[in-house]
């Protein structure tokens, strides 16, 4: 599939509802399960997505549009959610994510990105030169990757209980 901004927005708009449909009302056993030490639970992942909405996507889009490669992106703290989510409920996190995503989508709409701007470049602290098109595509794939991660982590909660069907369930074998 070729990148199209309107297709990008389809996914970005649907993520909040997808998270709520997957996680709202579940017991702590589901939302706090993980794949072992140094892995993330669905609760942790929602916190991570919130941190991205607060500090990453729109900030980097603005840097590309306003400064290009003259200003390197601020490094992203991939584990900030552990402190920021402490003491909060999943419902609070889902509400926060939804509010932030709606705000960021309004901002994106207000930026009125034109096709010619998609090739503008910025400077990633580890990856070097990146385009606005790549950043926007990454935002979508990041959402989808973490939704898949949540489903995988939750599926593994029953890995020992599926018996011989485990041979057919690839979600139980994957870890990334």
TORTI-182188 format. One record per residue (C-alpha): residue number from 1; residue in three letters; x, y, z. Coordinates in steps of 0.05 Angstrom, whole numbers. Layout:
% TORTI-182188
<NUM "Ala" <X Y Z>>
...
This chain:
% TORTI-182188
<1 "Unk" <0 0 0>>
<2 "Unk" <26 69 -17>>
<3 "Unk" <26 124 36>>
<4 "Unk" <-34 171 34>>
<5 "Unk" <-47 222 88>>
<6 "Unk" <-122 208 90>>
<7 "Unk" <-108 133 100>>
<8 "Unk" <-60 151 155>>
<9 "Unk" <-114 191 190>>
<10 "Unk" <-162 132 186>>
<11 "Unk" <-118 91 232>>
<12 "Unk" <-98 149 277>>
<13 "Unk" <-172 166 288>>
<14 "Unk" <-190 94 303>>
<15 "Unk" <-136 78 355>>
<16 "Unk" <-172 107 415>>
<17 "Unk" <-235 67 401>>
<18 "Unk" <-195 4 388>>
<19 "Unk" <-159 10 454>>
<20 "Unk" <-224 23 491>>
<21 "Unk" <-258 -36 457>>
<22 "Unk" <-200 -83 473>>
<23 "Unk" <-186 -62 544>>
<24 "Unk" <-243 -24 578>>
<25 "Unk" <-276 -64 634>>
<26 "Unk" <-225 -119 637>>
<27 "Unk" <-197 -145 702>>
<28 "Unk" <-127 -126 726>>
<29 "Unk" <-104 -196 708>>
<30 "Unk" <-114 -179 635>>
<31 "Unk" <-89 -107 635>>
<32 "Unk" <-29 -120 680>>
<33 "Unk" <-5 -185 648>>
<34 "Unk" <62 -184 612>>
<35 "Unk" <111 -231 579>>
<36 "Unk" <161 -233 636>>
<37 "Unk" <215 -188 663>>
<38 "Unk" <228 -123 625>>
<39 "Unk" <165 -130 583>>
<40 "Unk" <103 -86 581>>
<41 "Unk" <32 -99 601>>
<42 "Unk" <-27 -69 563>>
<43 "Unk" <-31 -17 619>>
<44 "Unk" <42 1 607>>
<45 "Unk" <31 5 532>>
<46 "Unk" <-27 54 539>>
<47 "Unk" <18 97 583>>
<48 "Unk" <72 94 530>>
<49 "Unk" <23 116 477>>
<50 "Unk" <2 175 521>>
<51 "Unk" <74 197 528>>
<52 "Unk" <82 195 453>>
<53 "Unk" <20 239 444>>
<54 "Unk" <48 288 495>>
<55 "Unk" <120 293 472>>
<56 "Unk" <134 261 405>>
<57 "Unk" <90 261 343>>
<58 "Unk" <65 333 338>>
<59 "Unk" <129 361 367>>
<60 "Unk" <170 326 313>>
<61 "Unk" <122 346 258>>
<62 "Unk" <129 419 280>>
<63 "Unk" <205 413 281>>
<64 "Unk" <205 387 209>>
<65 "Unk" <158 441 185>>
<66 "Unk" <192 498 222>>
<67 "Unk" <266 480 226>>
<68 "Unk" <279 419 184>>
<69 "Unk" <346 387 199>>
<70 "Unk" <372 449 235>>
<71 "Unk" <341 424 300>>
<72 "Unk" <349 351 321>>
<73 "Unk" <289 318 352>>
<74 "Unk" <289 311 427>>
<75 "Unk" <303 238 445>>
<76 "Unk" <240 200 464>>
<77 "Unk" <238 169 533>>
<78 "Unk" <211 99 518>>
<79 "Unk" <198 83 591>>
<80 "Unk" <170 149 618>>
<81 "Unk" <102 116 626>>
<82 "Unk" <123 77 687>>
<83 "Unk" <128 140 728>>
<84 "Unk" <74 180 693>>
<85 "Unk" <21 125 698>>
<86 "Unk" <34 108 771>>
<87 "Unk" <-29 112 813>>
<88 "Unk" <-75 119 754>>
<89 "Unk" <-130 72 731>>
<90 "Unk" <-135 43 661>>
<91 "Unk" <-199 83 652>>
<92 "Unk" <-161 147 667>>
<93 "Unk" <-106 128 617>>
<94 "Unk" <-156 112 562>>
<95 "Unk" <-191 179 574>>
<96 "Unk" <-125 216 573>>
<97 "Unk" <-103 181 509>>
<98 "Unk" <-169 197 475>>
<99 "Unk" <-166 270 494>>
<100 "Unk" <-93 277 472>>
<101 "Unk" <-104 241 407>>
<102 "Unk" <-164 283 390>>
<103 "Unk" <-124 346 405>>
<104 "Unk" <-65 322 363>>
<105 "Unk" <-110 304 305>>
<106 "Unk" <-141 375 308>>
<107 "Unk" <-70 403 308>>
<108 "Unk" <-51 360 249>>
<109 "Unk" <-112 383 211>>
<110 "Unk" <-95 456 227>>
<111 "Unk" <-24 446 200>>
<112 "Unk" <-57 431 133>>
<113 "Unk" <1 389 109>>
<114 "Unk" <7 391 33>>
<115 "Unk" <35 333 -9>>
<116 "Unk" <98 373 -25>>
<117 "Unk" <113 379 49>>
<118 "Unk" <115 304 59>>
<119 "Unk" <187 302 33>>
<120 "Unk" <211 355 82>>
<121 "Unk" <264 327 128>>
<122 "Unk" <282 328 201>>
<123 "Unk" <340 301 243>>
<124 "Unk" <327 241 287>>
<125 "Unk" <379 234 343>>
<126 "Unk" <393 161 326>>
<127 "Unk" <368 151 255>>
<128 "Unk" <392 215 222>>
<129 "Unk" <352 245 165>>
<130 "Unk" <278 227 163>>
<131 "Unk" <220 254 123>>
<132 "Unk" <153 279 146>>
<133 "Unk" <122 222 106>>
<134 "Unk" <164 172 144>>
<135 "Unk" <145 203 211>>
<136 "Unk" <71 201 195>>
<137 "Unk" <75 129 171>>
<138 "Unk" <114 111 233>>
<139 "Unk" <60 141 277>>
<140 "Unk" <9 94 245>>
<141 "Unk" <54 32 248>>
<142 "Unk" <72 49 320>>
<143 "Unk" <-2 49 339>>
<144 "Unk" <-15 -17 302>>
<145 "Unk" <47 -49 331>>
<146 "Unk" <27 -34 402>>
<147 "Unk" <-45 -58 390>>
<148 "Unk" <-16 -123 364>>
<149 "Unk" <31 -126 424>>
<150 "Unk" <-27 -118 472>>
<151 "Unk" <-65 -175 438>>
<152 "Unk" <-3 -219 439>>
<153 "Unk" <11 -206 513>>
<154 "Unk" <-61 -220 531>>
<155 "Unk" <-64 -283 489>>
<156 "Unk" <-2 -310 525>>
<157 "Unk" <-41 -306 589>>
<158 "Unk" <-76 -369 566>>
<159 "Unk" <-16 -401 531>>
<160 "Unk" <-13 -459 580>>
<161 "Unk" <-87 -471 577>>
<162 "Unk" <-98 -480 502>>
<163 "Unk" <-65 -548 503>>
<164 "Unk" <-46 -578 436>>
<165 "Unk" <-80 -521 398>>
<166 "Unk" <-18 -480 416>>
<167 "Unk" <15 -512 355>>
<168 "Unk" <-34 -473 311>>
<169 "Unk" <-32 -406 349>>
<170 "Unk" <25 -365 322>>
<171 "Unk" <9 -307 370>>
<172 "Unk" <35 -351 426>>
<173 "Unk" <103 -359 392>>
<174 "Unk" <116 -287 374>>
<175 "Unk" <154 -238 418>>
<176 "Unk" <183 -173 394>>
